[in-house]
């Protein structure tokens, strides 16, 4: 395997690029969801029953709560992809301190948010 080893971390930059390309491709779905919500909001503006706008107001409230989700998701994915790129660059360059920081971040992700490593999910630990 081509790549770099720093401490317990082995990084193959080509695989990282492949994963990030897949993430970028998945972003199209998020963009479609944002457009879809905008279209639904416009359509919902005309909802009325017997001349009353109660249904339209309820639809607006429903979308107001949910319309920010795809944008937030896109922001999180973009920030994560940037962090992966920076960590990969640091490890390949031999930055031991950065690799330790990445390990601490992985541990914090599990402790704070319940997000485990890919290895844990694919090894059968979760089902």
MMTF fields as JSON, N, C-alpha, C and O atoms, coordinates in Angstrom:
{
  "mmtfVersion": "1.0.0",
  "mmtfProducer": "UNKNOWN",
  "numBonds": 507,
  "numAtoms": 508,
  "numGroups": 127,
  "numChains": 1,
  "numModels": 1,
  "chainsPerModel": [1],
  "groupsPerChain": [127],
  "chainIdList": ["A"],
  "bondAtomList": [4, 2, 8, 6, 12, 10, 16, 14, 20, 18, 24, 22, 28, 26, 32, 30, 36, 34, 40, 38, 44, 42, 48, 46, 52, 50, 56, 54, 60, 58, 64, 62, 68, 66, 72, 70, 76, 74, 80, 78, 84, 82, 88, 86, 92, 90, 96, 94, 100, 98, 104, 102, 108, 106, 112, 110, 116, 114, 120, 118, 124, 122, 128, 126, 132, 130, 136, 134, 140, 138, 144, 142, 148, 146, 152, 150, 156, 154, 160, 158, 164, 162, 168, 166, 172, 170, 176, 174, 180, 178, 184, 182, 188, 186, 192, 190, 196, 194, 200, 198, 204, 202, 208, 206, 212, 210, 216, 214, 220, 218, 224, 222, 228, 226, 232, 230, 236, 234, 240, 238, 244, 242, 248, 246, 252, 250, 256, 254, 260, 258, 264, 262, 268, 266, 272, 270, 276, 274, 280, 278, 284, 282, 288, 286, 292, 290, 296, 294, 300, 298, 304, 302, 308, 306, 312, 310, 316, 314, 320, 318, 324, 322, 328, 326, 332, 330, 336, 334, 340, 338, 344, 342, 348, 346, 352, 350, 356, 354, 360, 358, 364, 362, 368, 366, 372, 370, 376, 374, 380, 378, 384, 382, 388, 386, 392, 390, 396, 394, 400, 398, 404, 402, 408, 406, 412, 410, 416, 414, 420, 418, 424, 422, 428, 426, 432, 430, 436, 434, 440, 438, 444, 442, 448, 446, 452, 450, 456, 454, 460, 458, 464, 462, 468, 466, 472, 470, 476, 474, 480, 478, 484, 482, 488, 486, 492, 490, 496, 494, 500, 498, 504, 502],
  "bondOrderList": [1, 1, 1, 1, 1, 1, 1, 1, 1, 1, 1, 1, 1, 1, 1, 1, 1, 1, 1, 1, 1, 1, 1, 1, 1, 1, 1, 1, 1, 1, 1, 1, 1, 1, 1, 1, 1, 1, 1, 1, 1, 1, 1, 1, 1, 1, 1, 1, 1, 1, 1, 1, 1, 1, 1, 1, 1, 1, 1, 1, 1, 1, 1, 1, 1, 1, 1, 1, 1, 1, 1, 1, 1, 1, 1, 1, 1, 1, 1, 1, 1, 1, 1, 1, 1, 1, 1, 1, 1, 1, 1, 1, 1, 1, 1, 1, 1, 1, 1, 1, 1, 1, 1, 1, 1, 1, 1, 1, 1, 1, 1, 1, 1, 1, 1, 1, 1, 1, 1, 1, 1, 1, 1, 1, 1, 1],
  "groupList": [{"groupName": "UNK", "atomNameList": ["N", "CA", "C", "O"], "elementList": ["N", "C", "C", "O"], "formalChargeList": [0, 0, 0, 0], "bondAtomList": [1, 0, 2, 1, 3, 2], "bondOrderList": [1, 1, 2], "singleLetterCode": "X", "chemCompType": "L-PEPTIDE LINKING"}],
  "groupTypeList": [0, 0, 0, 0, 0, 0, 0, 0, 0, 0, 0, 0, 0, 0, 0, 0, 0, 0, 0, 0, 0, 0, 0, 0, 0, 0, 0, 0, 0, 0, 0, 0, 0, 0, 0, 0, 0, 0, 0, 0, 0, 0, 0, 0, 0, 0, 0, 0, 0, 0, 0, 0, 0, 0, 0, 0, 0, 0, 0, 0, 0, 0, 0, 0, 0, 0, 0, 0, 0, 0, 0, 0, 0, 0, 0, 0, 0, 0, 0, 0, 0, 0, 0, 0, 0, 0, 0, 0, 0, 0, 0, 0, 0, 0, 0, 0, 0, 0, 0, 0, 0, 0, 0, 0, 0, 0, 0, 0, 0, 0, 0, 0, 0, 0, 0, 0, 0, 0, 0, 0, 0, 0, 0, 0, 0, 0, 0],
  "groupIdList": [1, 2, 3, 4, 5, 6, 7, 8, 9, 10, 11, 12, 13, 14, 15, 16, 17, 18, 19, 20, 21, 22, 23, 24, 25, 26, 27, 28, 29, 30, 31, 32, 33, 34, 35, 36, 37, 38, 39, 40, 41, 42, 43, 44, 45, 46, 47, 48, 49, 50, 51, 52, 53, 54, 55, 56, 57, 58, 59, 60, 61, 62, 63, 64, 65, 66, 67, 68, 69, 70, 71, 72, 73, 74, 75, 76, 77, 78, 79, 80, 81, 82, 83, 84, 85, 86, 87, 88, 89, 90, 91, 92, 93, 94, 95, 96, 97, 98, 99, 100, 101, 102, 103, 104, 105, 106, 107, 108, 109, 110, 111, 112, 113, 114, 115, 116, 117, 118, 119, 120, 121, 122, 123, 124, 125, 126, 127],
  "secStructList": [7, 7, 1, 3, 3, 3, 6, 6, 3, 3, 3, 7, 2, 2, 2, 2, 2, 2, 2, 2, 2, 2, 2, 2, 2, 2, 2, 2, 2, 2, 2, 2, 2, 2, 2, 2, 2, 2, 2, 2, 2, 2, 2, 2, 6, 6, 7, 7, 5, 6, 6, 5, 7, 2, 2, 2, 2, 2, 2, 2, 2, 2, 2, 2, 2, 2, 2, 2, 2, 2, 2, 2, 2, 2, 2, 2, 2, 2, 2, 2, 2, 2, 2, 2, 2, 2, 2, 2, 2, 2, 2, 2, 6, 6, 7, 2, 2, 2, 2, 2, 2, 2, 2, 2, 2, 2, 2, 2, 2, 2, 2, 2, 2, 7, 7, 7, 7, 2, 2, 2, 2, 2, 6, 6, 6, 6, 7],
  "xCoordList": [0.837, 0.0, 0.88, 1.83, 0.561, 1.258, 0.652, -0.554, 1.463, 0.93, 1.949, 3.149, 1.485, 2.376, 1.923, 0.739, 2.891, 2.588, 3.122, 4.302, 2.27, 2.671, 2.047, 0.824, 2.885, 2.354, 1.539, 2.03, 0.298, -0.592, -1.423, -2.271, -1.204, -2.025, -1.336, -0.163, -2.066, -1.586, -2.563, -3.769, -2.045, -2.903, -2.528, -1.363, -3.522, -3.351, -4.071, -5.297, -3.336, -3.967, -4.902, -5.916, -4.567, -5.434, -6.808, -7.825, -6.835, -8.134, -8.903, -10.123, -8.193, -8.85, -9.499, -10.642, -8.766, -9.321, -10.564, -11.551, -10.521, -11.683, -12.892, -14.011, -12.668, -13.773, -14.345, -15.562, -13.467, -13.948, -14.703, -15.65, -14.286, -15.024, -16.424, -17.387, -16.543, -17.864, -18.735, -19.931, -18.127, -18.861, -19.346, -20.474, -18.487, -18.861, -20.04, -20.954, -20.015, -21.131, -22.425, -23.496, -22.323, -23.518, -24.089, -25.273, -23.265, -23.726, -24.799, -25.578, -24.844, -25.882, -27.264, -28.196, -27.39, -28.666, -29.076, -30.257, -28.101, -28.397, -28.864, -29.822, -28.191, -28.592, -29.995, -30.785, -30.303, -31.65, -32.694, -33.79, -32.346, -33.282, -33.56, -34.696, -32.521, -32.708, -33.64, -34.548, -33.417, -34.286, -35.708, -36.671, -35.837, -37.159, -37.944, -39.146, -37.279, -37.96, -38.409, -39.505, -37.562, -37.952, -39.19, -40.096, -39.22, -40.372, -41.629, -42.708, -41.491, -42.639, -43.167, -44.375, -42.278, -42.709, -43.55, -44.561, -43.13, -43.907, -45.274, -46.288, -45.292, -46.566, -47.497, -48.706, -46.937, -47.749, -48.385, -49.35, -47.864, -48.422, -49.838, -50.562, -50.239, -51.58, -52.589, -53.736, -52.18, -53.088, -54.156, -53.854, -55.402, -56.495, -57.671, -57.84, -58.468, -59.678, -60.824, -60.804, -61.817, -62.971, -62.533, -63.116, -61.513, -61.051, -60.183, -59.72, -59.955, -59.129, -57.69, -57.444, -56.761, -55.335, -54.686, -53.46, -55.488, -54.942, -53.983, -52.911, -54.376, -53.53, -52.218, -51.153, -52.296, -51.089, -50.169, -48.951, -50.747, -49.949, -49.284, -48.117, -50.036, -49.471, -48.34, -47.303, -48.552, -47.516, -46.261, -45.142, -46.451, -45.325, -44.559, -43.328, -45.288, -44.646, -43.853, -42.732, -44.455, -43.797, -42.481, -41.446, -42.522, -41.322, -40.294, -39.091, -40.768, -39.842, -38.898, -37.703, -39.443, -38.63, -37.666, -36.557, -38.078, -37.295, -36.436, -35.537, -36.694, -35.998, -34.509, -33.732, -34.108, -32.7, -31.858, -30.631, -32.503, -31.771, -30.814, -29.641, -31.244, -30.288, -29.107, -27.982, -29.342, -28.253, -27.254, -26.043, -27.779, -26.904, -26.095, -24.902, -26.755, -26.076, -24.97, -23.871, -25.254, -24.243, -23.054, -21.903, -23.33, -22.253, -21.392, -20.164, -22.025, -21.289, -20.428, -19.269, -20.991, -20.237, -19.039, -17.939, -19.242, -18.141, -17.045, -15.859, -17.437, -16.451, -15.683, -14.474, -16.383, -15.73, -14.76, -13.663, -15.158, -14.274, -13.015, -11.922, -13.162, -12.001, -11.082, -9.861, -11.664, -10.867, -10.122, -8.958, -10.792, -10.146, -8.974, -7.906, -9.17, -8.1, -6.905, -5.762, -7.165, -6.083, -5.362, -4.133, -6.117, -5.501, -4.674, -3.579, -5.188, -4.448, -3.143, -2.09, -3.215, -2.011, -0.993, 0.2, -1.462, -0.556, 0.096, 1.299, -0.682, -0.131, 0.871, 1.947, 0.53, 1.44, 2.732, 3.811, 2.614, 3.794, 4.578, 5.651, 4.046, 4.748, 4.479, 5.291, 3.38, 3.025, 2.406, 1.2, 3.249, 2.797, 1.76, 0.786, 1.958, 1.022, -0.379, -1.369, -0.46, -1.757, -2.403, -3.618, -1.613, -2.212, -2.76, -3.79, -2.091, -2.594, -3.886, -4.84, -3.926, -5.137, -6.288, -7.425, -6.001, -7.04, -7.572, -8.775, -6.681, -7.113, -7.997, -8.991, -7.632, -8.455, -9.82, -10.834, -9.843, -11.111, -12.01, -13.221, -11.406, -12.195, -12.794, -13.96, -12.01, -12.494, -13.607, -14.603, -13.443, -14.466, -15.763, -16.857, -15.633, -16.827, -17.646, -18.876, -16.964, -17.676, -18.291, -19.46, -17.511, -17.999, -19.127, -20.129, -18.963, -19.923, -21.134, -22.249, -20.913, -21.989, -22.381, -23.325, -21.679, -22.007, -21.612, -22.159, -20.667, -20.208, -18.92, -17.906, -18.957, -17.791, -17.026, -17.468, -15.89, -15.078, -15.736, -16.575, -15.348, -15.871, -15.574, -16.406, -14.393, -14.027, -15.026, -15.378, -15.484, -16.443, -17.761, -18.376, -18.199, -19.467, -19.356, -20.311, -18.214, -18.066, -17.61, -17.663, -17.163, -16.678, -17.795, -17.543, -19.002, -20.12, -20.413, -21.305, -19.69, -19.909, -21.337, -21.93, -21.894, -23.223, -24.301, -25.357, -24.062, -25.177, -24.871, -25.762],
  "yCoordList": [-1.181, 0.0, 1.242, 1.344, 2.166, 3.436, 4.348, 4.311, 5.145, 6.072, 6.392, 6.208, 6.863, 7.266, 6.633, 6.362, 6.399, 5.846, 6.813, 7.165, 7.236, 8.08, 7.454, 7.402, 6.977, 6.307, 5.099, 4.244, 5.029, 3.922, 4.211, 3.399, 5.347, 5.745, 5.405, 5.723, 4.765, 4.47, 5.167, 4.927, 6.013, 6.803, 6.555, 6.66, 6.227, 6.08, 7.264, 7.251, 8.275, 9.481, 9.209, 9.889, 8.216, 7.913, 7.427, 7.785, 6.611, 6.146, 7.298, 7.384, 8.175, 9.344, 10.183, 10.621, 10.404, 11.169, 10.478, 11.139, 9.141, 8.391, 8.55, 8.731, 8.482, 8.643, 10.054, 10.236, 11.049, 12.429, 12.68, 13.465, 12.013, 12.142, 11.557, 12.111, 10.437, 9.836, 10.766, 10.906, 11.394, 12.349, 13.513, 13.982, 13.974, 15.075, 14.678, 15.473, 13.443, 12.954, 12.907, 13.226, 12.51, 12.44, 13.826, 13.958, 14.854, 16.221, 16.657, 17.563, 16.013, 16.338, 16.07, 16.845, 14.978, 14.659, 15.703, 16.029, 16.228, 17.277, 18.54, 19.183, 18.892, 20.077, 19.901, 20.844, 18.685, 18.407, 18.557, 19.065, 18.112, 18.232, 19.698, 20.071, 20.522, 21.955, 22.56, 23.318, 22.226, 22.731, 22.22, 22.957, 20.945, 20.356, 21.037, 21.264, 21.364, 22.052, 23.44, 23.881, 24.124, 25.449, 25.35, 26.178, 24.33, 24.141, 23.816, 24.329, 22.966, 22.616, 23.834, 23.973, 24.7, 25.913, 26.791, 27.352, 26.907, 27.706, 27.086, 27.784, 25.774, 25.089, 25.204, 25.374, 25.11, 25.158, 26.503, 26.6, 27.543, 28.875, 29.012, 29.927, 28.11, 28.204, 27.275, 27.191, 26.585, 25.653, 26.399, 27.261, 26.05, 26.618, 25.652, 24.9, 25.684, 24.865, 25.805, 26.494, 25.825, 26.706, 28.156, 28.867, 28.574, 29.947, 30.244, 31.373, 29.246, 29.459, 29.049, 28.099, 29.761, 29.516, 28.682, 28.638, 28.024, 27.252, 26.179, 25.984, 25.482, 24.421, 25.0, 24.421, 26.124, 26.78, 27.192, 27.038, 27.711, 28.126, 26.922, 26.981, 25.832, 24.614, 24.069, 23.645, 24.087, 23.624, 24.498, 23.985, 25.801, 26.718, 26.441, 26.456, 26.187, 25.864, 24.564, 24.463, 23.572, 22.277, 22.45, 21.935, 23.167, 23.353, 24.25, 24.077, 25.204, 26.106, 25.323, 25.613, 24.328, 23.51, 22.617, 22.352, 22.158, 21.159, 21.703, 21.012, 22.903, 23.425, 23.663, 23.666, 23.857, 24.114, 22.84, 22.907, 21.684, 20.426, 20.125, 19.861, 20.149, 19.841, 20.808, 20.387, 22.074, 23.049, 22.794, 22.878, 22.479, 22.152, 20.896, 20.824, 19.917, 18.679, 18.953, 18.412, 19.783, 20.134, 20.828, 20.563, 21.713, 22.416, 21.435, 21.524, 20.511, 19.528, 18.642, 18.375, 18.188, 17.333, 18.088, 17.54, 19.334, 20.129, 20.361, 20.25, 20.679, 20.9, 19.619, 19.655, 18.494, 17.211, 16.849, 16.359, 17.087, 16.799, 17.654, 17.178, 18.895, 19.776, 19.253, 19.242, 18.823, 18.291, 17.025, 16.843, 16.153, 14.927, 15.27, 14.667, 16.228, 16.646, 17.18, 16.822, 18.029, 18.599, 17.525, 17.524, 16.609, 15.54, 14.617, 14.207, 14.289, 13.429, 14.092, 13.454, 15.356, 16.096, 16.102, 15.907, 16.327, 16.367, 15.014, 14.944, 13.941, 12.609, 12.241, 11.723, 12.503, 12.196, 13.001, 12.522, 14.22, 15.064, 14.69, 15.241, 13.755, 13.295, 14.115, 14.109, 14.812, 15.652, 14.78, 14.528, 14.319, 13.412, 14.083, 13.446, 15.349, 16.059, 16.079, 15.892, 16.305, 16.323, 14.945, 14.844, 13.88, 12.546, 12.248, 11.586, 12.725, 12.554, 13.335, 12.837, 14.557, 15.374, 14.679, 14.72, 14.038, 13.304, 12.156, 11.893, 11.469, 10.384, 10.887, 10.252, 12.029, 12.627, 13.043, 12.902, 13.552, 13.952, 12.745, 12.82, 11.622, 10.398, 9.94, 9.549, 9.987, 9.6, 10.532, 10.076, 11.839, 12.816, 12.606, 12.767, 12.246, 12.001, 10.858, 10.917, 9.815, 8.688, 9.096, 8.812, 9.756, 10.126, 11.15, 11.006, 12.186, 13.292, 13.056, 13.451, 12.404, 12.288, 10.854, 10.632, 9.884, 8.49, 8.046, 7.07, 8.745, 8.387, 7.599, 8.135, 6.341, 5.475, 5.448, 6.021, 4.788, 4.695, 3.767, 2.94, 3.911, 3.053, 1.593, 0.725, 1.311, -0.071, -0.7, -1.87, 0.056, -0.476, -0.841, -1.849, -0.025, -0.303, -1.481, -2.242, -1.637, -2.709, -4.022, -5.059, -4.004, -5.232, -6.049, -7.152, -5.546, -6.279, -5.901, -6.486, -4.943, -4.517, -4.024, -4.224, -3.369, -2.777, -3.586, -3.047, -4.829, -5.574, -6.453, -7.125],
  "zCoordList": [0.0, 0.0, 0.0, 0.777, -0.861, -0.9, 0.153, 0.393, 0.763, 1.743, 2.797, 2.592, 3.91, 4.988, 6.284, 6.484, 7.166, 8.478, 9.524, 9.504, 10.425, 11.549, 12.778, 12.9, 13.693, 14.87, 14.44, 13.703, 14.898, 14.541, 13.308, 12.938, 12.66, 11.522, 10.213, 10.014, 9.333, 7.985, 7.043, 7.1, 6.196, 5.319, 3.871, 3.489, 3.08, 1.634, 0.99, 0.884, 0.564, 0.024, -1.151, -1.305, -1.986, -3.128, -2.674, -3.267, -1.621, -1.1, -0.471, -0.605, 0.209, 0.807, -0.287, -0.148, -1.373, -2.495, -3.044, -3.367, -3.15, -3.636, -2.736, -3.215, -1.434, -0.48, -0.567, -0.572, -0.635, -0.721, -2.023, -2.053, -3.1, -4.365, -4.217, -4.746, -3.499, -3.257, -2.422, -2.674, -1.432, -0.596, -1.446, -1.289, -2.346, -3.238, -4.117, -4.337, -4.619, -5.439, -4.63, -5.145, -3.369, -2.514, -2.246, -1.935, -2.362, -2.139, -3.11, -2.816, -4.275, -5.261, -4.669, -4.881, -3.934, -3.293, -2.276, -2.154, -1.542, -0.566, -1.285, -0.857, -2.37, -3.142, -3.71, -3.73, -4.175, -4.683, -3.578, -3.815, -2.373, -1.245, -0.921, -0.627, -0.976, -0.715, -1.757, -1.417, -3.024, -4.102, -3.938, -4.152, -3.554, -3.368, -2.269, -2.409, -1.181, -0.08, -0.517, -0.172, -1.274, -1.78, -2.67, -2.58, -3.529, -4.421, -3.617, -3.914, -2.6, -1.759, -1.006, -0.814, -0.588, 0.117, -0.8, -0.378, -2.053, -3.009, -3.276, -3.309, -3.464, -3.718, -2.52, -2.682, -1.322, -0.11, 0.142, 0.9, -0.479, -0.291, -0.811, -0.418, -1.691, -2.276, -1.603, -2.041, -0.556, 0.111, 0.902, 1.727, 0.634, 1.423, 1.38, 0.42, 2.415, 2.5, 2.83, 3.85, 1.963, 2.149, 2.384, 3.203, 1.663, 1.764, 2.968, 3.135, 3.812, 4.999, 4.706, 3.962, 5.287, 5.032, 6.141, 6.237, 6.976, 8.092, 7.606, 8.179, 6.541, 5.997, 5.478, 5.689, 4.813, 4.305, 5.451, 5.359, 6.522, 7.681, 8.344, 8.731, 8.471, 9.065, 8.199, 8.709, 6.888, 5.955, 6.096, 6.1, 6.21, 6.387, 7.671, 7.68, 8.759, 10.037, 9.936, 10.435, 9.282, 9.096, 8.339, 8.762, 7.233, 6.417, 7.093, 6.903, 7.877, 8.56, 9.465, 9.53, 10.16, 11.055, 10.287, 10.751, 9.133, 8.414, 7.281, 6.803, 6.854, 5.676, 5.907, 4.953, 7.134, 7.419, 7.48, 7.411, 7.609, 7.794, 6.639, 6.902, 5.381, 4.309, 4.252, 3.984, 4.496, 4.491, 5.612, 5.41, 6.8, 7.926, 7.617, 7.911, 7.026, 6.649, 5.638, 5.756, 4.657, 3.652, 4.313, 3.963, 5.264, 5.965, 6.763, 6.737, 7.464, 8.266, 7.376, 7.695, 6.263, 5.341, 4.774, 4.703, 4.372, 3.815, 4.855, 4.544, 6.078, 7.14, 7.446, 7.674, 7.451, 7.71, 6.599, 6.864, 5.357, 4.224, 4.296, 3.988, 4.695, 4.859, 5.956, 5.794, 7.069, 8.175, 7.76, 8.114, 7.011, 6.531, 5.624, 5.729, 4.745, 3.842, 4.626, 4.34, 5.606, 6.409, 7.213, 7.284, 7.818, 8.604, 7.717, 8.101, 6.54, 5.617, 5.203, 5.191, 4.868, 4.477, 5.611, 5.378, 6.839, 7.987, 8.233, 8.486, 8.164, 8.41, 7.326, 7.626, 6.073, 4.97, 5.11, 4.763, 5.616, 5.806, 7.063, 7.312, 7.856, 9.052, 10.29, 11.215, 10.336, 11.479, 12.568, 12.566, 13.502, 14.555, 15.45, 15.851, 15.763, 16.632, 16.025, 16.732, 14.713, 14.037, 14.096, 14.27, 13.955, 13.998, 15.386, 15.509, 16.434, 17.796, 17.965, 18.563, 17.443, 17.506, 16.792, 17.262, 15.652, 14.923, 15.768, 15.775, 16.481, 17.366, 18.485, 18.835, 19.047, 20.095, 19.552, 20.236, 18.333, 17.713, 17.502, 17.71, 17.085, 16.89, 18.212, 18.265, 19.265, 20.585, 21.055, 21.618, 20.826, 21.22, 20.437, 20.979, 19.162, 18.345, 18.932, 18.954, 19.408, 20.008, 21.343, 21.604, 22.182, 23.514, 23.472, 24.172, 22.648, 22.636, 21.745, 22.088, 20.588, 19.61, 19.286, 18.527, 19.845, 19.559, 18.166, 17.652, 17.543, 16.202, 16.348, 16.792, 15.979, 16.099, 14.783, 13.787, 14.784, 13.57, 12.559, 12.915, 11.302, 10.244, 10.547, 10.284, 11.098, 11.419, 12.385, 12.233, 13.369, 14.336, 13.667, 14.014, 12.71, 12.039, 11.079, 10.922, 10.441, 9.453, 10.071, 9.41, 11.326, 11.956, 12.591, 13.077, 12.597, 13.172, 14.612, 15.226, 15.166, 16.544, 16.738, 17.798, 15.694, 15.798, 15.099, 14.769, 14.875, 14.334, 13.236, 12.716]
}
